[in-house]
Amino acid sequence: MRFGVSLPNEGDPRRLVALAVDLERAGWDGFFLWDHVQISAAMHLDVVDPWTVLGAIATVTERIVLGTMVTPVARRRPWKLAREITTLDHLSGGRVIVGVGLGWPPDDEFGAFGEATSSRRHAEMLDEALPLLDLFLRGERVDHDGEYYQVHAHLAPAAVQSPRPPIWVGTHLTNPRGIERARRWDGINPQVWPAVTPEQIASLVATLDRGPGYDVVVGIGPDAAVADLAAAGATWGIAGMLSAEETFEQVRARLLAGPPR
């Protein structure tokens, strides 16, 4: 089981870069940023671009895996997203994992900018976009005329990783369509709060019926039954903020103690 940290794309970007460097030294395997535009309109937070921050982190780290958790593909153009992922993969020497999902909250992240807020529409766009993203990252030509995207292009370069960076799908355990989507890609990030149980993971793994190399990602807190989760089939444990009241310095101090190996 590997261990990562996922944090909001909020605050001083230099602080996030410095934290990623410290987390690599502390033994963590991955550093992931949320991919929001506002996070919460009511809170009026200082939100930063995750891909720019991850690019800066790639140049000052050597081992830690980098990515988003999660990118709402429905508010992105797949070809533009592919350029960002590929560039980060080159900057990092092949250390990118791509977390995708529908995006939340829809009113703040979509509706505030005049975009549709329908989760069904976002799911349809995600399903149409992911095969395009797959081809772009492989460096292959894309010829596609669909409901939401029309593209005829051959982008270069391909990503460093072969055949491409892994794609993890975020979904709820109560969403059969989301689970089926995750089965088609490289990993699943079940959105379960406050914490997923080993029994839930074991049931999910049996449902997915995927072979070696497929990632099952779980959120972990200080009291997580890590050994039981790993035995049930979890391959990554992701730590982060415990509550909205927890300060950055409190989060930092807790995480610098290292992952719960």
C-alpha atoms as one frame of an Amber mdcrd trajectory, in Angstrom:
protein
   0.000   0.000   0.000   1.267   3.469  -0.905   0.385   6.708   0.848  -0.423
  10.169  -0.446  -1.729  13.542   0.659  -4.615  15.445  -0.964  -5.169  19.106
  -0.105  -7.292  22.012  -1.372  -5.788  24.187  -4.121  -6.045  27.154  -1.782
  -3.697  29.610  -0.098  -0.172  30.728  -0.889   1.099  28.539  -3.766   4.677
  28.803  -2.490   3.515  27.272   0.776   2.058  24.299  -1.098   5.294  23.808
  -3.042   7.362  23.868   0.153   4.977  21.424   1.827   5.264  18.950  -1.050
   9.062  19.004  -0.719   8.771  18.335   3.017   6.258  15.538   2.484   8.574
  13.798   0.042  11.325  13.914   2.663   8.882  12.582   5.267   8.281   9.464
   3.186   4.949  10.123   1.470   4.489   8.606  -1.993   2.062  11.076  -3.568
   0.912  14.693  -3.408  -2.448  15.637  -4.915  -4.259  18.948  -5.184  -7.966
  19.557  -5.582  -9.007  21.131  -8.878 -11.553  23.811  -8.041 -12.265  27.272
  -9.389 -13.909  28.603  -6.222 -14.216  25.645  -3.801 -16.891  27.642  -1.965
 -18.284  30.943  -3.185 -19.559  31.734   0.304 -16.108  31.318   1.882 -14.354
  33.416  -0.795 -11.072  31.518  -0.539  -7.767  32.315  -2.243  -7.925  29.540
  -4.838  -4.859  28.814  -6.995  -4.418  26.851 -10.202  -3.410  23.271  -9.299
  -1.570  22.477 -12.521   0.692  25.507 -12.202   1.506  24.601  -8.596   2.128
  20.948  -9.483   4.477  22.071 -12.264   6.505  24.043  -9.739   6.542  21.053
  -7.373   7.766  18.768 -10.171  10.942  20.840 -10.549  11.915  20.617  -6.860
  11.011  16.996  -6.072  12.430  13.699  -7.324  10.237  10.810  -6.220   6.781
  11.822  -5.084   3.865  11.175  -7.476   1.851  14.273  -8.466  -1.720  14.800
  -9.633  -5.176  16.207  -9.059  -7.937  14.736  -6.971 -10.129  15.354  -8.809
 -10.310  17.302 -12.078 -13.906  17.902 -13.268 -13.357  17.051 -16.922 -16.763
  18.448 -17.925 -15.517  22.013 -17.439 -12.311  21.373 -19.368 -11.463  20.908
 -23.026  -9.850  17.459 -23.225  -7.072  18.633 -25.538  -6.120  21.503 -23.238
  -6.196  19.187 -20.233  -4.021  16.711 -22.130  -1.407  19.412 -22.748  -1.273
  20.205 -19.032  -0.981  16.560 -18.001   1.667  15.814 -20.616   3.699  18.882
 -19.695   3.597  17.928 -16.024   4.579  14.363 -16.884   7.646  15.662 -18.746
   8.555  18.116 -15.982   8.340  15.369 -13.364  10.007  12.629 -15.381   6.863
  10.512 -15.514   5.346  10.973 -12.044   1.757  11.982 -12.873  -1.526  10.345
 -11.883  -4.716  11.871 -13.266  -7.720  11.975 -10.939 -11.024  12.693 -12.698
 -14.642  13.102 -11.668 -17.821  15.129 -12.084 -16.973  18.136  -9.908 -18.622
  19.590  -6.819 -20.382  21.803  -5.842 -22.043  22.257  -9.246 -23.545  25.692
  -8.509 -20.213  27.226  -7.456 -18.015  25.362  -9.936 -20.298  25.383 -12.998
 -23.432  27.465 -12.569 -21.584  30.587 -11.393 -19.867  30.684 -14.790 -22.935
  30.107 -16.921 -22.315  26.380 -17.364 -24.799  23.549 -16.967 -25.077  22.113
 -13.460 -26.620  18.760 -14.390 -24.647  15.811 -13.014 -26.054  13.622 -15.792
 -24.691  15.999 -18.410 -21.323  16.150 -16.634 -21.189  12.337 -16.584 -21.960
  12.161 -20.308 -19.217  14.687 -21.040 -16.755  12.790 -18.859 -17.507   9.505
 -20.612 -17.052  11.093 -24.026 -13.890  12.976 -23.014 -11.910  10.180 -21.349
 -11.236   8.138 -24.541 -10.052  11.347 -26.210  -7.786  12.135 -23.281  -6.441
   8.589 -23.441  -5.421   8.985 -27.101  -3.955  12.457 -26.626  -1.756  11.272
 -23.747  -0.534   8.329 -25.833   0.467  10.721 -28.613  -2.006   9.236 -31.070
  -4.147  11.017 -33.632  -7.722  11.822 -32.568 -10.604  11.982 -35.033 -13.872
  12.338 -33.200 -17.271  13.912 -33.856 -19.439  13.404 -30.811 -22.253  15.090
 -28.936 -19.973  17.348 -26.898 -16.577  17.287 -28.615 -15.419  17.553 -32.202
 -11.704  17.203 -32.769  -9.354  16.193 -35.592  -5.789  16.607 -34.352  -2.542
  14.848 -33.607  -0.812  16.417 -30.598   2.845  15.958 -29.686   4.665  15.048
 -27.579   3.117  12.055 -25.885   3.381  11.701 -22.122   6.577  10.239 -20.698
   4.786   7.297 -19.076   3.885   4.384 -21.305   1.268   3.854 -22.445   0.160
   7.018 -20.567  -0.280   8.341 -17.001  -2.793   6.338 -14.919  -6.356   7.651
 -14.751  -8.213   7.303 -11.439 -11.983   7.838 -11.401 -13.664   9.417  -8.404
 -17.180   8.185  -7.703 -19.606   7.292  -4.948 -20.082   3.687  -3.903 -23.815
   4.154  -4.432 -23.301   5.137  -8.082 -23.269   2.011 -10.321 -22.533   4.075
 -13.423 -19.556   5.690 -11.730 -18.202   2.317 -10.613 -18.610   0.946 -14.129
 -16.739   3.994 -15.465 -13.912   3.394 -13.003 -13.682  -0.254 -14.067 -12.732
   0.866 -17.579  -9.742   2.878 -16.415  -6.806   2.473 -14.028  -8.161   3.110
 -10.558 -11.113   4.085  -8.410 -11.328   6.701  -5.700 -14.553   5.979  -3.784
 -15.928   9.112  -2.174 -16.929   7.862   1.260 -17.114  10.094   4.333 -16.014
  10.022   7.039 -14.138   6.857   6.126 -14.507   3.744   4.024 -14.469   0.410
   5.827 -12.429  -2.689   4.924 -15.699  -4.505   4.293 -16.781  -1.864   1.778
 -13.417  -2.091   0.023 -13.521  -5.888  -0.142 -16.999  -5.739  -1.665 -15.902
  -3.077  -4.155 -12.819  -5.045  -5.214 -14.958  -8.122  -5.834 -17.384  -6.050
  -7.904 -14.621  -4.461  -9.994 -12.873  -7.782 -10.681  -9.685  -6.072 -11.925
  -6.211  -7.555 -12.082  -2.790  -6.456 -10.775  -1.884  -2.840 -11.346  -5.394
  -1.507 -10.761  -5.507   1.034  -7.940  -8.134   1.223  -5.215  -7.728   4.540
  -3.421  -9.092   5.179   0.077  -9.147   8.163   2.384  -7.377   7.608   5.695
  -7.362   9.430   9.008  -5.060   9.044  12.011  -7.052   6.058  13.263  -7.487
   4.265   9.922  -7.177   0.480   9.963  -4.487   0.607   7.290  -3.499  -3.062
   7.467  -7.128  -4.167   7.191  -7.758  -1.806   4.259  -4.676  -3.128   2.460
  -5.754  -6.717   3.091  -9.171  -5.870   1.639  -7.553  -4.625  -1.581  -6.783
  -0.926  -1.097  -3.552   0.077  -2.858  -3.345   3.768  -1.865  -4.243   5.559
   1.364  -4.828   9.301   1.043  -4.594  11.673   4.003  -5.636  15.309   4.150
  -7.512  17.829   6.241  -9.594  16.366   9.046 -12.009  19.314   9.174 -12.549
  22.802   7.805 -11.412  24.159  11.182  -7.969  22.566  10.967  -5.318  25.161
  10.108  -2.611  24.691   7.505   0.067  24.521  10.188  -1.874  21.860  12.073
  -2.242  19.816   8.889   1.438  20.268   8.098   2.613  19.205  11.567   0.444
  16.099  11.487   1.525  15.036   7.990   5.232  15.607   8.579   5.110  12.734
  11.063   5.061  10.561   7.947   2.634   8.024   6.483   1.143   5.238   8.636
   3.216   2.388   7.220
